[in-house]
Each structure stands twice: as C-alpha cells, then as structure tokens.
Amino acid sequence: MRDNKDMPVEEQSGPLMADVARLAGVAISTVSRALANPGRVNEKTRAKIDAAAKQLGYTPNAMARGLRVGKSNTIMIILPGSIYYYGVSQVIPQVLQSINKALLRNGYNLMIANLGRDTESERHILNLAFGGTIRGAIILSSKLPEVDGRSLANAGLPIVSMLLDMSDAGVSSIVTNDREAVRDAAAELIRMGHRRFFYIAGPQDNYHDVERYAGALEALRNAGISKEALSRSGGNLDYQQGFEIGVQAAADFALLKDRPTAVIATSDDMAISFISRIKRTGLRIPDDLSVISFDGAPVCEFCFPPLSTIEQPFEEMGQAAVARLLDAIGQVEKERDLRVTIRSKLILRESVAPPKN
C-alpha cells in the first residue's frame, strides 16, 4: 500500500499540485517539499517546479499546507474597531499595507480582526487563537481580547503590539517617539516666535494622547513658557472620529478671548477638519494661525495650504513588528528590550509661519 503521509491535501479550483508535478516531470511530494521548504530541493529541480507553477498559474492552498505540517501560516492583526471608521489620515490602511508586505515576503498570510466593544467579537478572536487557526498576532488596540475566562495572553501565541506601548504587560511593542516628536514640533513653533498654543486632543487617557500632550508641555517648560499658554480641546471622542473632533475644536477656538497663534492636532483628520471650519471665520492659515498635525498622511501634501505633519514611519514599524513576531514563532532567543522605538519625522509645509504679532 502506498504511504500517503507526505502527500499534500488540496481542495481548490484551478491547477493542482499534481499538474505542476506532471509538467515539471517530478513527483508530487517533490513539488510539496519545494513549496513548503525550498532548501530541501536542489536548485535545478526547484527552478523547473517554479517555472511549471508560473506557467499553470498554480497557487498553493495555504490552509491545506498549514494542516499538513500541523501549523498555521496565518497571522492575525487585531484592530481597535472597524477599519471603515478611519478617515483620510489612512493610519490603519498604511499599517496594514506595511505589515502585509513584510508577511508575504516571509510566506505568511494576514487575517484582519476588529476588536470591538462587544463580547462576540472578542470571543470570535479567541476561538481562532485557541483553535489553532492563527500562528501569532499583531495588536493595535490598548487591550488584549479577554472573555469567558480566556485571554489572548494565554493562547500560547506570540503577540506583538504596534503603535501602542504594552511592554509593561510583557508584550513586545513597536512604537514611535510620540512624546519627543510633538515636543520637537512645538519647539520649532516656539523658535518661530509663537507663544500661545491650541492643542486638539484625542481620547483622554489614550496612550497616544498622553504621550503627545506631555511632549507639548515639555516644549513649553523647556522654553520657560507657562502651561497656561496651552489651551486644550477634545478628549471625549476616539481617534476614529477625528473629523468631528476637529470641527468641535474650531468651535472651541472661536470662543477663546486671547487666541493662540499655533495649533497642534494629534491627528491629520483633526487638523484638516479644523482648518476647513476655521477658515469660515475669516482666519487665514498660516498668516493668522499656524497648524501642525500628527500621522503624515499623503493627503496632507495636497491640502490648502499643504499641511505640516509629523510623519510616522509605518513601513519601518511594520517590518520591525513582523520581524519580532517571526523571531518569536521561530523561538529565536535574543537579548533585547521589549520596546522598540522608531522615530517619526517632522515635515514642515506652508501651514506654519512666524506669528504676525
């Protein structure tokens, strides 16, 4: 009787592994080894298999391959709510793109999960994790899924946090220098001569807002300027509602008696909607009011005027998150900090200028 333990299991439409083997003139098991572990097949044979697969348009069934080797090749990314709630800043799409590119280069697939506030979404994520569907997780939320006495932390999976620092909870974290980046941006505004500031905040107690607001206060303190020179708006809505935050900030700004000359917004969305509304009051950007935001969305370059922004290094952060996760999957032991910081870059455009008075 023929031994089938090395034979692949396939359920797919289109060309099969057997078709590739026939065209390449090799055994099906050789095709399987070449696709799953190229180093086990000599270069000449591997080239023949690759050529046959390309000619036929063959795509391996990733799920079947995962079942065959007893391990999934799917990585889950857990978002803080639906991707569709994010605005033009494109933070989440940029993050997904950077992570997906890095995963594909290493033979892994990406699964997207949304960590909402309902029990069912968390239970679904945990079922996938404990059921062996995923090999590891990258999380963009400030909390790990936990329900029915189960937590993602106990699923036996490697976990990496991106954008949010969860190193205190023992989770490897890839972050940017939120605090220092805003401090340096505010210091640049101070260097231009600004002395009164307006800060548009994200949700209160959120990691990003805590860090970025602290950076603005540090810049004032370093320059000998009282913290009373910094007015604050927002704090009640999530970052996904950045447009609404900016609109409300414009209304709050209009009520100030001693108006600031510079604005620091903690997301591009907030700054874009703020500028749109503030222009209706007759104020001009940057003649009457300078504006800097955070994230570095491509759309900022095409605003009117082009918006100064702190650009987050999404590509580098995505690569670092995937590298850290794959090291954990491969059980690569390295002496290193749980927290990795990749610096953001301030891009000055026409939305900032020295104050008139």
Secondary structure, 3 states (H helix, E strand, C coil): CCCCCCCCCCCCCCCCHHHHHHHHCCCHHHHHHHHHCHHHCCHHHHHHHHHHHHHHCCCCCHHHHHHHHCCCCEEEEEECCCHHHCCCCCHHHHHHHHHHHHHHHCCCEEEEEECCCCHHHHHHHHHHHHCCCCCEEEECCCCCCEECCEEHHHCCCCEEEECCCCHHHCCEEEEECHHHHHHHHHHHHHHHCCCCEEEEECCCCCHHHHHHHHHHHHHHHHCCCCHHHEEEEECCCCHHHHHHHHHHHHHHHHCCCCCCCEEEECCHHHHHHHHHHHHHHCCCCCCCCEEEEEECCHHHHHCCCCCEEEECCHHHHHHHHHHHHHHHHCCCCCCCCCEEEECCEEECCCCCCCCCC
